[in-house]
Amino acid sequence: MTASSRSCPPAASETGDPLLLTPGPLTTSRTVKAAMVHDWGSRDANFIEINRSVLARLAGVANGADDWVTVPMQGSGTFAVEAMLTTFVPANGEVLVLINGAYGKRAKRILEIAGRKTVVHETPEDTPPDLAQVEALLASKPSITHVFTIHCETTSGILNPIAQIGALAAKYNKGYLVDSMSAFGALPLDVQTMHIDAVAASSNKCIEGVPGLGFVICRREALKRTQGNATTLVLDLHEQWVNMEKTSQYRFTPPTHVIVAFHQALNEFDAEGGVAGRGGRYRHNCRILLEGMRALGFKPLLPDALQAPIIVTFHMPEDPRFVFSQFYESLKARGFVIYPGKLTVADSFRIGCIGRIGEKEMRAALAAIGEVLDEMGMAGAGTAGQALKTA
Ligand SMILES: *Cc1c(COP(=O)(O)O)cnc(C)c1O
């Protein structure tokens, strides 16, 4: 038994809900859900203390020391990304946006709507950015003020080289903004050595809270210089920060239940051993998933070296007996929710490795997938491999 399988949590199906093998919202523990059965006033001293504790702990997950501050943003993860981009990038800024999936494209769209200039380096969804080309852009375009990238591009599950990109941003003296939404808490992230100015994440991915709170971990000196940059009232991180320092309050109604559940989720994250423990369990989940799916004849999109242990994209089998809607519904009926593909390069579907799931749940999901293949007339595990022709 490995350390990660020892800490394998109980099946969440004890609540009777299907397990969410998705990129979020995820299956959460019963204790995280139970934290929400109280009502809290936003000015309640206990709530304020819980919120303070949540914010104080988050920067540490990314090795942010005293000169780092975590600014919360009500809403889903994209609210935090939009707050980060539109607060850190001034009206006359220009962002080099590294795109290899839908979330990179979304960031570009946010910047365009906000009237910020962009330069794009785009690679296919199964390909990390070309660092030589990134450097060439930085060297040839002095008007670039910031570099933006995605840590794990959840569209495919690819791991992007955020440390190497950070080194280039530092070499050319650019601000560096990172969307670590689907990786935060599971993959190593060091805001100091990676030269990061701000990194956005949310309550409902690898920390295993419920959805409703985004946050941005900011280098204090960089955040101080953002006053007046924001082009919306609500998404102004500088205002949110100044107001919270002064009053300990959110400017607008906070998602109180979400924050109290997030506090419980952070306790459970620490108890599991932080990034090492959580990441270890997810890597174990991912390994089991890849082995089992390959044995059933499925083919992952990414080579192992590029695969983050967050979510795995599989090619859609070409066998005409494989009907994805039937596959999806039959798995759901067995208690497992998977995720359709979002790729432009290939017809695909995705299975997540994150949330309150461990070895037992991954093996149960694989057994269910084998059954569903049988149901679709694609024979047992042994022969399905031959029956499944992949792209
Ligand atoms: C989940 C996710 C987001 C935020 O998505 P929301 O639906 O707004 O929570 C942003 N970036 C990445 C890479 C993500 O995985």
The ligand as an SDF file (V2000), in Angstrom:
LIG
                    3D

 15 15  0  0  0  0  0  0  0  0999 V2000
  -12.0330   25.5190  -13.9550 C   0  0  0  0  0  0  0  0  0  0  0  0
  -11.0790   26.4280  -14.6060 C   0  0  0  0  0  0  0  0  0  0  0  0
  -11.2920   27.8150  -14.6570 C   0  0  0  0  0  0  0  0  0  0  0  0
  -12.5050   28.5040  -14.0710 C   0  0  0  0  0  0  0  0  0  0  0  0
  -13.6760   27.9970  -14.5050 O   0  0  0  0  0  0  0  0  0  0  0  0
  -15.0360   28.4070  -13.7750 P   0  0  0  0  0  0  0  0  0  0  0  0
  -16.0400   27.5990  -14.5310 O   0  0  0  0  0  0  0  0  0  0  0  0
  -15.2260   29.8510  -13.9310 O   0  0  0  0  0  0  0  0  0  0  0  0
  -14.8740   28.0080  -12.3470 O   0  0  0  0  0  0  0  0  0  0  0  0
  -10.3220   28.6150  -15.2130 C   0  0  0  0  0  0  0  0  0  0  0  0
   -9.1910   28.0890  -15.7050 N   0  0  0  0  0  0  0  0  0  0  0  0
   -8.9440   26.7660  -15.6810 C   0  0  0  0  0  0  0  0  0  0  0  0
   -7.6580   26.2640  -16.2410 C   0  0  0  0  0  0  0  0  0  0  0  0
   -9.8790   25.8920  -15.1360 C   0  0  0  0  0  0  0  0  0  0  0  0
   -9.6290   24.5720  -15.0900 O   0  0  0  0  0  0  0  0  0  0  0  0
  1  2  1  0
  2  3  1  0
  2 14  2  0
  3  4  1  0
  3 10  2  0
  4  5  1  0
  5  6  1  0
  6  7  2  0
  6  8  1  0
  6  9  1  0
 10 11  1  0
 11 12  2  0
 12 13  1  0
 12 14  1  0
 14 15  1  0
M  END
$$$$
